[in-house]
C-alpha cells in the first residue's frame, strides 16, 4: 500500500495569504474605497415635496433634473428646506413627524428633531449651532441640541409659524401663516424686532433682494408681495397658472427670482427689477408632483467640493 502524504501546512495557507497580500497592496495604492456621493452638489438646487416626500436635486445654473437626493426618514409631507452654513447638514420640515436632518453631501440620514411634534413647517440652525424649530402644533419656536437632538427650551411663543429665513442683516424672518403677518426676530433671543401685515393671504415663504426689498409669497390669493426695508408695500406679482406658491430663492448665477408653485409643479423665474415672468417652467422637466420649498446648497467647511464651488460662482459674478 502506498501511503498518501498530507499537504504541508504552508501549502494550505499560501494561497489565502497571497490573496490578502495582493488586496493589501491594491488598497495601499488605490486608497480607501469611497461610497458614491448623492446626486447634486455645491451650487445645485434642492426642492422638497409634500406629496412624494422626496428631495430632488436640480442643476443650479440650468434647472435640469439630476435625480432624487433623499427621501424623508421619519417625517411625512415635506415642507421647508434649509442648509447649514458651515456644518455640512440640511434640515427638512414636515406636516407630520418632526424635522429630519441629513448629511448635505451624501444624503445620509442623521436624526429627527421633535419626531412626535406634529406640524413642524421648517427649522434653521441657530447662531450658537443649535436648531430652531417652528411648531404649528404648539404655536412657538423651540430650540433643540444639534448634537443629541434633545429639546432645550421654548424660545418664544409664535402663532402658526410658517417658513423662516435669515435676512441680510442677520435677523430671522418668520411668517405667521394664519395671521397674515411677517415677524423679524433677534437671531439669538428671538425677541421681536419688527412686524408687519401682508395685505392678503397666508404667508408661506420669504426672500430678499438688493436695496432691502423683501419678498413674501402667499396662498389665498396666490401672490408674491414686494416690500421695501421699512415694510411698505411696493408691488405684487404672480406667475402663470399659479395656485400654490411657496419657496423663494434668488439664483446665485443670474440674480433672478425663483419661486416654487405646487399646482403647476415647477419653479417660475422672474426678473428681480421689473418682476416680469421670464420662464413659467424653469425646471427641466418639472416633476409632475406637488413641490414646496427650494434651496441652493452652499459651500461650507468639511464638505467635499466639486470642480465648481460656491466661492468661485460668487467671484465670477463680481
Buried (B, 14 or more C-beta within 10 A) or exposed (E): EEEEEEEEEEEEEEEEEEEEEEEEEEEEEEEEEEEEEBBBBBBBBBBBBBBBBBBBBBBBBEBEBBEBBBBBBBBEBBBBBBBBEBBBBBBBBBBBBBBBBBBBBBBEBBBBBBBEBBBBBBBBBBEEEBBBBBBBEBBBBBBBEBEEBEBBEBBBEBEBBBBBBBBEEEBBBBBBBEBBBBBBBBBEEBEEBEBBEBEEBBBBBBBBBEEBBBBBBBBEEBBBBBBEEEBEBEEBBBBEEBEBBBBBBBBBBBEBBBBBBBEBBBBBBBBBEEBEBEBBBBBEEBBEBBBBBBBBBBBBEEBEBEEBBBEBBEEEEE
